[in-house]
Amino acid sequence: MTQLLDITALTKQFGGLTAVNKVSFSVNAGEIVALLGPNGSGKTTLLNMISGALQATSGTVALEGDIISGLPPNGIAHKGVSRTFQLVKILPSLSVAENIIAALAFRPQPLWGRGARDQAEVLLDRVGLGGRGDEHADELTYIDQKRMELARALASEPRLLLLDEWLSGLNPTELRVGIDLILSLRQSGMTIVLVEHIMEAVRALCTRSVVMNVGSKIADGPTADVLSDAGVIAAYLGDGNA
C-alpha cells in the first residue's frame, strides 16, 4: 500500500511542558486509523501540528514524502489536508450553504457562483443535510452543525481528513449513520485519522489504532490487539470492559 502520512519524532513543548513527545507513525492511503488516549494525552495537539494550527517544536510531518510541517494552515490545506474540530467551528452569520461555499472558494481549484452553490448542495446531501442550505448556521442543532462542519471539510477534496471526536454527542441512531458516512468516505478513497472515545465506532471503523498517553505513543497495531493490550487498558480504558 502507498504511504500517505508519515510522522517522525513529532514533538511539541509549551514552556517546560512536553505535550507531544517524539511521536512517530505512518498511515497508508485509504486507511482509517484511530488516535486514542485519555484526555490530555496529546491527541488534539498532534492533529493541530499535522494541520498547521500549531508549529512543531521538532520532528516532521510528510504527506506522500513531501514535508508539510512548517507550512501555514492554508498551505497544508492546499496540500490536501482537511479537518474538523473538537469544538465545532462555524460561520454563524452565514447560511448553511454559505458555510460550504466559503470553503469551496478557498480550495486549490476554487468554485464560484452557481457551481459553488450546486456543489454545496451535493456535499450537504452527502452528510445528511440535503435541502437545508438556506437555514441559518447558528440555528442548527449541535449535531447538525457537526455535519455541516464535515461537509465544509470535504469541500476541499482532501486526501487526508482529520476528525477530532466528530462522533461524540450522537445518539445510537445518529452514531450508526455517522459510522456509515465515514465508511463511505473511505470507500471513495479518502484517508482518515480520527480521535475518538467511542469504542463501538473505533472497532467498526478502524483496522488500526495508535494510542498515546502523557504525550508519548504507547501502542500501534491492529485495533483488536491494541484494545486488549494490558498497558492500553491500564493507561486509557481503565478496565477490561472496552
C-alpha positions in Angstrom: 0.0 0.0 0.0 1.1 3.6 -0.6 2.1 5.5 2.4 0.3 8.8 2.6 1.2 10.3 6.0 4.5 9.9 7.8 5.0 11.4 11.2 8.6 11.3 12.5 9.6 12.1 16.1 7.0 14.9 16.3 7.4 16.9 19.5 5.5 19.9 20.9 6.6 21.8 24.0 4.8 24.6 25.8 7.4 26.1 28.0 8.5 23.3 30.3 5.6 21.1 29.4 6.1 18.4 26.7 2.6 17.8 25.3 3.7 15.5 22.5 7.0 13.6 22.9 8.8 12.2 19.8 5.7 10.5 18.3 6.2 8.6 15.1 3.8 6.6 13.0 2.6 6.4 9.4 -0.8 6.0 7.7 -1.3 4.3 4.3 -3.6 5.7 1.7 -7.2 4.5 2.2 -6.7 3.6 5.9 -8.9 4.8 8.8 -6.6 5.0 11.8 -7.8 5.8 15.3 -5.7 8.0 17.5 -6.7 7.0 21.1 -5.7 8.1 24.6 -7.1 9.6 27.7 -7.9 13.3 27.9 -4.7 15.3 28.0 -2.6 12.7 26.3 -1.7 15.0 23.3 -4.1 13.7 20.6 -5.6 17.1 19.6 -2.2 18.8 19.9 -0.9 16.2 17.4 -3.8 16.9 15.0 -3.0 20.6 15.4 0.5 20.0 14.3 -0.5 17.9 11.3 -2.9 20.6 10.1 -0.6 23.5 10.9 -2.7 25.1 13.7 0.4 24.6 15.8 4.0 24.5 14.8 6.0 21.5 16.0 9.0 22.1 18.3 10.8 19.4 16.5 10.1 16.4 14.2 8.4 16.3 10.8 5.1 15.6 9.1 5.2 14.4 5.5 2.4 13.9 3.0 3.4 11.4 0.3 7.0 12.2 1.0 6.5 16.0 0.9 7.4 17.7 4.2 4.4 19.8 5.2 5.4 20.7 8.8 6.4 24.3 9.0 3.8 25.4 6.4 1.0 27.7 7.4 -2.5 26.1 7.8 -3.7 27.3 4.4 -0.6 25.9 2.8 -1.2 22.5 4.4 -4.9 22.6 3.4 -3.8 23.2 -0.2 -1.6 20.1 0.0 -4.7 18.1 0.7 -5.3 18.0 4.5 -8.7 19.0 6.0 -10.1 18.6 9.5 -13.0 19.1 11.9 -12.6 20.4 15.4 -13.4 19.0 18.8 -15.4 22.2 19.5 -17.4 22.8 16.3 -16.3 26.0 14.4 -19.0 27.6 12.2 -19.5 30.9 10.5 -22.7 31.8 12.5 -23.8 34.8 10.5 -23.9 32.8 7.2 -26.4 30.2 5.9 -25.6 26.6 5.9 -24.8 26.6 2.2 -22.7 29.8 2.5 -20.6 28.0 5.1 -19.7 25.4 2.5 -19.4 27.9 -0.3 -16.8 29.8 1.7 -14.7 26.7 1.8 -15.2 26.0 -1.9 -13.9 29.5 -2.7 -10.6 28.9 -1.0 -9.7 25.4 -2.1 -6.9 24.9 -4.7 -9.4 24.7 -7.5 -12.0 27.3 -6.3 -15.6 27.2 -7.2 -17.8 30.4 -7.5 -21.4 31.3 -8.3 -23.9 28.7 -9.3 -21.3 25.9 -9.5 -20.4 26.5 -5.9 -24.0 26.5 -4.8 -24.7 23.3 -6.6 -21.6 21.6 -5.1 -22.5 22.9 -1.6 -25.9 21.1 -2.0 -24.2 17.9 -3.1 -21.9 18.0 0.0 -24.8 18.8 2.3 -26.8 15.9 0.9 -23.8 13.6 1.5 -23.7 14.4 5.2 -27.5 14.2 5.7 -28.3 17.9 5.4 -29.8 17.9 1.9 -32.3 20.7 1.2 -31.3 22.7 4.3 -28.8 25.0 2.7 -30.9 28.2 3.2 -31.2 27.7 7.0 -29.0 29.9 9.3 -26.0 28.0 10.5 -26.4 29.2 14.1 -29.9 27.8 14.2 -28.8 24.2 13.6 -28.7 21.7 16.4 -25.2 20.8 17.6 -25.3 17.5 15.7 -26.3 19.2 12.5 -23.6 21.8 13.0 -21.1 18.9 13.1 -22.5 17.6 9.9 -22.1 21.0 8.3 -18.6 21.2 9.5 -17.8 17.8 7.9 -19.3 19.0 4.6 -17.1 22.0 4.8 -14.1 19.9 5.4 -15.0 17.7 2.4 -15.3 20.8 0.2 -11.6 21.0 -0.3 -11.5 17.4 -1.6 -8.9 16.3 0.9 -6.5 13.4 0.6 -6.2 13.3 4.4 -9.2 14.0 6.7 -8.6 14.6 10.4 -11.7 14.1 12.6 -11.4 15.3 16.2 -14.2 13.5 18.1 -16.7 14.0 15.3 -18.9 11.2 16.5 -19.2 12.4 20.1 -22.6 13.5 21.3 -24.5 11.4 18.8 -27.4 9.2 19.9 -27.2 5.5 18.9 -29.2 6.0 15.6 -27.1 9.0 14.7 -23.9 7.1 15.6 -24.7 4.4 13.1 -25.4 6.9 10.4 -22.1 8.7 11.3 -20.2 5.4 11.1 -21.7 4.6 7.7 -20.9 8.0 6.4 -17.2 7.7 7.4 -17.1 4.3 5.9 -18.4 5.8 2.6 -15.6 8.3 2.7 -13.1 5.5 2.9 -14.8 3.7 0.0 -14.3 6.9 -2.0 -10.5 6.6 -1.4 -10.1 9.1 1.4 -7.5 8.5 4.2 -8.8 9.4 7.7 -7.2 9.8 11.1 -9.8 10.1 13.8 -9.6 11.0 17.5 -12.4 9.1 19.2 -13.5 7.8 22.6 -16.5 5.8 21.4 -15.0 2.3 21.2 -18.0 0.9 19.2 -17.1 3.4 16.4 -13.4 2.6 16.7 -14.0 -1.1 16.3 -16.4 -0.6 13.4 -14.2 1.9 11.5 -10.5 1.4 12.3 -8.4 -1.6 11.4 -5.5 0.0 13.2 -5.2 2.2 16.3 -2.4 4.3 17.7 -2.6 5.0 21.4 -1.0 8.0 23.3 -0.5 8.6 27.0 1.1 11.6 28.6 2.3 12.8 25.2 4.0 9.5 24.1 2.9 6.7 21.8 2.3 3.6 23.9 0.8 1.3 21.2 0.3 1.0 17.5 -1.3 -2.0 15.8 -4.5 -3.8 14.8 -7.4 -2.3 16.7 -8.5 -5.6 18.4 -4.9 -6.2 19.6 -4.5 -2.7 20.9 -7.7 -2.6 22.8 -6.9 -5.8 24.6 -3.4 -4.7 25.4 -2.9 -4.6 29.2 -0.9 -1.4 29.1 -3.5 0.4 27.0 -6.3 -0.8 29.3 -4.4 0.5 32.3 -3.5 3.8 30.8 -6.6 4.6 28.8 -9.6 2.3 29.2 -9.3 1.8 32.9 -10.7 -1.7 32.9 -11.1 -4.7 30.8 -14.6 -4.0 29.5 -13.9 -1.8 26.5 
